[in-house]
């Protein structure tokens, strides 16, 4: 799958509201790298956090590298430069 977001995309992130579900795009920090803020796709709940995957299978560091992450918010939409809702993927 190609990346849903590209470098430079501006997004709206919602904290709270509807709970995160598998397939949602989220903003999170990995517990092993608290200094690294990432935008990834939520895969499954694990150890009171989330297992995350990048949409680009071959060019991403995700939970396979850093382990479980804590989600800070859910990405609701991209508002620039290509406005629109982000697709939720069935996982």
Secondary structure, 3 states (H helix, E strand, C coil): CCCCCCCCCEEEEECCCCCCCCCCEEEEEECCEEEEEEEEEEEEEECCEEEEECCCCCCCCCHHHHCCEEEEEEEEEEEECCCEECCCCCC
